[in-house]
Structure formats: structure tokens, C-alpha cells
């Protein structure tokens, strides 16, 4: 159910930026390690955006791969199953990306929606 809260937050941000104009598209970036499920976000979006200038706006999801930063060799590489550096084999790694969830862009019509 945490998708409901994040989807409400996306709607709030979107409506704030739309300033009464119709929203057509929203582009979201979701990290590979994020626990957010695209279908759940879409489900809640369809429900909570009804009656707003963002109703019927299309959500576009772009998944970002997870990257590890290695403290052993200083490199950066895609996440491995065993969380080790594929370059040097070190287990001294941290997650550099893959946990994000943010709005990349919002497409808004120029004219204000009549109420």
C-alpha cells in the first residue's frame, strides 16, 4: 500500500506545477532496487487523479539499473547477484544508484482547464 502515498505525492507535485492546466504525461524514474511497482502506482493514479487536471494523464516509467561503487578498486559497476565488485571481486561495495523514485518531467497543456 505504500504506492498510494507516493502516488498521492506525485499528484500533489504535478498539480502544483500544472497551476490549473491539463496534465498530459508524467515521466517517472524508478530505481531497480525500489520497492515501487509500476502497475500499483498506475492503479492508484487512475483512482486519485479523477476529477483533477491530471485525470487521464499518462504515466511513463523508466527503470534505472542499480550500480555498485567499489571501495577496493574505486570503480563503479552494475549490481551483481552476490553484491561484489565484478572488476576486482571486493565485497567492500556500496549502492550508488538504483533506489531512486522521482518525477523526471511533466507535460502540461498551455491553456488553463475550465471548471
VENCORTA-V103861 format. One record per residue. N is the residue number from 1. NEAR is the number of other C-alpha atoms within 12 Angstrom. D_LAST is the distance of its C-alpha to the last C-alpha in Angstrom with 1 decimal. Layout:
<<N,NEAR,D_LAST> <N,NEAR,D_LAST>>
This chain:
<<1,14,31.4> <2,15,31.2> <3,23,28.9> <4,24,26.1> <5,17,26.5> <6,27,26.6> <7,33,23.6> <8,24,21.6> <9,22,23.0> <10,32,22.0> <11,35,18.4> <12,21,18.5> <13,21,20.1> <14,36,17.8> <15,28,14.6> <16,19,16.6> <17,22,17.7> <18,28,14.5> <19,20,13.1> <20,20,9.4> <21,25,10.7> <22,31,11.2> <23,33,14.6> <24,26,17.1> <25,25,20.3> <26,33,21.9> <27,25,25.7> <28,31,27.6> <29,28,31.3> <30,29,33.2> <31,26,36.8> <32,25,39.5> <33,23,40.5> <34,21,37.0> <35,19,36.7> <36,29,33.1> <37,26,32.8> <38,27,30.4> <39,16,29.9> <40,20,29.1> <41,32,26.5> <42,29,24.9> <43,21,25.0> <44,27,23.4> <45,33,20.7> <46,23,19.8> <47,20,19.5> <48,26,17.8> <49,30,15.2> <50,15,13.6> <51,16,10.0> <52,27,9.8> <53,31,9.5> <54,38,13.2> <55,26,13.3> <56,21,16.1> <57,31,17.3> <58,24,21.1> <59,35,23.4> <60,24,26.7> <61,25,29.6> <62,22,32.6> <63,25,35.6> <64,23,37.9> <65,22,41.5> <66,25,43.4> <67,28,46.0> <68,34,49.0> <69,29,50.7> <70,27,54.5> <71,21,56.5> <72,19,59.7> <73,19,59.3> <74,18,56.2> <75,23,54.4> <76,26,51.0> <77,28,50.7> <78,27,48.5> <79,29,48.6> <80,23,51.7> <81,12,52.3> <82,14,54.8> <83,22,53.0> <84,27,55.9> <85,28,56.0> <86,25,56.7> <87,22,58.5> <88,18,61.0> <89,20,60.6> <90,23,59.8> <91,22,58.0> <92,21,57.0> <93,28,53.4> <94,25,50.0> <95,28,46.6> <96,23,45.1> <97,24,41.9> <98,27,40.3> <99,22,38.5> <100,24,35.4> <101,29,31.7> <102,27,29.2> <103,26,26.3> <104,22,27.9> <105,23,24.9> <106,28,21.2> <107,25,19.9> <108,26,16.6> <109,19,15.2> <110,13,15.6> <111,13,12.5> <112,15,9.3> <113,20,6.4> <114,9,3.8> <115,9,0.0>>
